[in-house]
Amino acid sequence: MSKKVTFDAVIEQFGGMNAGYVVFPYDVLELYGVKGQVKVKALIDGKVTYRGSLSKMGTPFHALGITQAIRKELGKELGDTIHIVLEQDTEPREVILPEEVAALFSKHPKARAFFDKLSYTDRKEYVVWITSAKREETKQNRLNLLIEKLENGRKLNDK
């Protein structure tokens, strides 16, 4: 069972981007026995659950990314303080494939092979992109693009 840690932190701006993070105030090696990235589950301000990673992002400390979507849901901006309850996430990260995607993958093994090599987050983004289409025509266009992108070894946001 992973140790839960609780802390308050200010949402810092990453570079000049509209990207936020908080500094993780504990020693990751001491807490989790690893130096690098750590998969975590966090409850932010008691209302938003987030699965992500603590990583160094080119800094001397580990940080937790706080996405724009999370900030919006919390009603928080860069510079605001948030309360975090965090623990190591040891559960497998699986993305459930919609039936139409699974069917397409059976006809396009190259696309499936590339998809399976993608990170959990990249796989999840592809599935959300497909399932969020409101019109059937949009969904069909996205399914065609999905196969094209994957067969060319591209992530969703790659040009």
ChimeraX attribute file (.defattr): number of C-alpha atoms within 10 A of each C-alpha:
attribute: neighborCount
match mode: 1-to-1
recipient: residues
	/A:1	7
	/A:2	12
	/A:3	9
	/A:4	12
	/A:5	14
	/A:6	14
	/A:7	13
	/A:8	16
	/A:9	17
	/A:10	16
	/A:11	22
	/A:12	19
	/A:13	17
	/A:14	14
	/A:15	8
	/A:16	6
	/A:17	7
	/A:18	11
	/A:19	16
	/A:20	22
	/A:21	20
	/A:22	23
	/A:23	19
	/A:24	19
	/A:25	14
	/A:26	12
	/A:27	13
	/A:28	18
	/A:29	11
	/A:30	9
	/A:31	14
	/A:32	13
	/A:33	10
	/A:34	11
	/A:35	13
	/A:36	12
	/A:37	15
	/A:38	22
	/A:39	15
	/A:40	18
	/A:41	20
	/A:42	23
	/A:43	16
	/A:44	21
	/A:45	14
	/A:46	12
	/A:47	9
	/A:48	13
	/A:49	15
	/A:50	16
	/A:51	15
	/A:52	19
	/A:53	19
	/A:54	22
	/A:55	21
	/A:56	17
	/A:57	14
	/A:58	7
	/A:59	9
	/A:60	8
	/A:61	15
	/A:62	24
	/A:63	20
	/A:64	20
	/A:65	22
	/A:66	19
	/A:67	14
	/A:68	15
	/A:69	9
	/A:70	17
	/A:71	19
	/A:72	10
	/A:73	11
	/A:74	15
	/A:75	9
	/A:76	14
	/A:77	17
	/A:78	18
	/A:79	13
	/A:80	12
	/A:81	15
	/A:82	17
	/A:83	15
	/A:84	20
	/A:85	16
	/A:86	21
	/A:87	21
	/A:88	21
	/A:89	17
	/A:90	12
	/A:91	9
	/A:92	7
	/A:93	13
	/A:94	10
	/A:95	15
	/A:96	11
	/A:97	17
	/A:98	12
	/A:99	9
	/A:100	12
	/A:101	17
	/A:102	13
	/A:103	11
	/A:104	16
	/A:105	17
	/A:106	11
	/A:107	11
	/A:108	15
	/A:109	13
	/A:110	15
	/A:111	21
	/A:112	18
	/A:113	14
	/A:114	16
	/A:115	23
	/A:116	11
	/A:117	10
	/A:118	15
	/A:119	12
	/A:120	15
	/A:121	14
	/A:122	16
	/A:123	19
	/A:124	17
	/A:125	16
	/A:126	19
	/A:127	19
	/A:128	13
	/A:129	14
	/A:130	22
	/A:131	15
	/A:132	10
	/A:133	14
	/A:134	9
	/A:135	8
	/A:136	9
	/A:137	10
	/A:138	13
	/A:139	17
	/A:140	14
	/A:141	12
	/A:142	17
	/A:143	20
	/A:144	12
	/A:145	14
	/A:146	23
	/A:147	22
	/A:148	14
	/A:149	19
	/A:150	19
	/A:151	17
	/A:152	12
	/A:153	16
	/A:154	17
	/A:155	18
	/A:156	16
	/A:157	9
	/A:158	7
	/A:159	6
